[in-house]
Amino acid sequence: MTMQKESIVTCQRFRQFPVNLLPAVMRDLVVNGSASVGCDPATIALPAITAVGVAVGNGCSLQVKPGWIAPPIVWTVVAMPSGQQKSPALDLVVEPFRRRQKQLHEKYQQETSKDQQKNSHATTCWTDDVTTEGLAVALEKNPRGILYASDELSGWLGAFGAYKSNGKVSDEAFFCSRYGARPSHAIRKTGDQKAVFADGFLGITGVTTVATLASLVGKSTRDSGLLARLLICCPPAKDRRWSEESVSKEVRKAYEVRIDELLAAGGQRIIQMSQQAKGLWAEYFNAHNKEQEQIADQDLRSAYSKLEEMPCRLAPIFHSLEGHGDEVSEQTMSNAIDLTEWLKNETRRVYMILNESREDHQRRDKQDRVLVYLQRQERAVTARDVQTGCRFIKNSEEATEALEDLVGAQLVEAENHPAGRAGGTPTRRYRLARKSESGLSAQPPETRGKQGCADADACNEELPWETLRPI
């Protein structure tokens, strides 16, 4: 096996999303929804985190220390191959916002004359098609929070790096400031509204294909820091099988009611950390920055700089769903930190994927699908078994190559079986690695709690930083 091939092998196994870290209402939707839709739980969980963050809006932010306020703004992207139920998963999360937007629109039409409607629009809580100018106006009208959620993010990402008629580059800077919940003041030369002051919360989530994402994440998106602000997840493809599972009315209703309650809540408040939560945060902060200092690639370092604050953005979201009082508890902060560690692992994996050539991508995708096949097997299998069970593999030589690559990455174990007494051919059998021998961990010792992870061994696997090629 050449060194080039070794670098292509999956950075680390895709980790099962730690659903038990989520508050009960969100967890039930993710577990119930993923079983019904037939998708990975992360496909629902990440958009749900963004959506609930918008519902919380400016009603609850976390004071990390005087002068440092973390808003509940989390931007997420799910990138998967076509046919992996991305849109149905997003529908489950966004439906309460779509319903509320319809109500706002109908009320606006009833209460506003046609002449007034020419120069204004209904209050916006959700959109799937946005321009910078229109968003600034909408945020001025609804600073509480707007959810931009689309089942194809190419329309948004594709606009960056393009030039407008006046020669100015498109608006990555505007969106980067929105991520920090900073106010913006837009001055216009024409139109009825000359200036717009926007000081509102914006959540962005959506789905796309891996190939589309890779083609749209260009130099300007990276250099501006916009890419670093996106939490991107690329779950491996799953085989589609019929299931009678459906999202129960109780689960759907509980989620919708909680979203409505959060959206209807008034006022703004700043919550604090308990003393125990602050201690966990300080340990995470120091360990995370020590980890970041070892990263050579600038794009990945940028992403880590944004992940530094992520526990403090997740904490008010979790706290608002099931917390009480004005302090984030130790358990809430612990869950937020552990989820951030999962996000860090996926970020490293995604950045490697975004740098792949088409050949690399096809090869890694094949390896991921072989891993899915092996997860379903109760015994060690041969390359011939893999060829028979995986229709995307053409012959046993191709199966052997994929399996041996995974053996080299310590994700699969191989067993050599000699010929029997009656003769025959020696066989080589494969199974998922029972435990990584690397001794490395994706989490620093201070924050290695694994509650909720469906695959504890997988959560301890990592390859050295040297295996990550720069983007």
Number of C-alpha atoms within 10 A of each C-alpha: 9 6 7 8 12 15 17 22 23 24 25 20 21 20 21 18 22 22 21 18 22 21 18 16 17 25 21 21 25 28 19 18 27 23 17 18 23 21 23 24 23 22 29 27 27 25 28 24 24 28 31 27 33 31 30 30 28 24 22 22 25 25 19 18 11 6 7 9 18 24 29 34 30 25 21 24 23 26 26 22 18 12 11 22 18 25 18 18 27 23 16 20 28 21 14 21 24 18 13 16 18 16 13 16 15 12 13 16 15 9 8 13 10 10 8 10 12 8 10 12 16 19 18 24 24 25 16 17 13 13 10 14 14 10 19 25 20 23 24 18 19 18 20 25 26 26 25 25 27 23 17 18 24 18 13 16 19 16 16 19 18 13 12 11 7 6 8 10 15 15 19 22 13 17 17 17 13 20 20 16 21 13 18 17 12 16 12 12 8 8 8 8 12 10 15 18 15 22 21 23 27 30 26 24 28 26 25 21 19 19 16 17 21 16 12 18 18 15 11 16 19 18 14 14 18 22 22 22 21 19 21 24 22 22 23 22 18 17 11 12 6 8 10 6 13 13 18 13 8 11 18 19 14 15 23 20 12 18 21 14 13 19 20 12 13 11 9 12 12 17 19 19 24 15 13 14 18 18 14 19 23 11 14 23 16 14 16 21 13 12 15 17 10 10 16 14 13 13 18 20 17 19 23 23 16 14 22 19 17 22 24 25 22 27 27 32 31 25 22 22 20 11 16 10 10 15 19 25 20 18 14 25 26 23 25 23 27 24 23 20 25 20 20 20 20 22 22 17 20 19 20 21 23 16 15 17 12 10 10 17 20 12 19 22 18 21 22 22 18 21 21 16 16 19 12 9 11 8 11 15 17 19 22 16 14 22 19 15 13 16 9 13 16 11 15 16 13 16 23 18 15 23 26 19 22 26 18 14 23 22 24 20 20 19 13 10 11 12 11 9 6 5 8 9 9 10 13 15 17 23 21 21 17 12 16 19 11 13 10 13 16 19 24 17 11 12 18 16 16 21 14 17 20 15 13 15 14 21 25 21 24 20 17 11 13 10 14 20 15 13 14
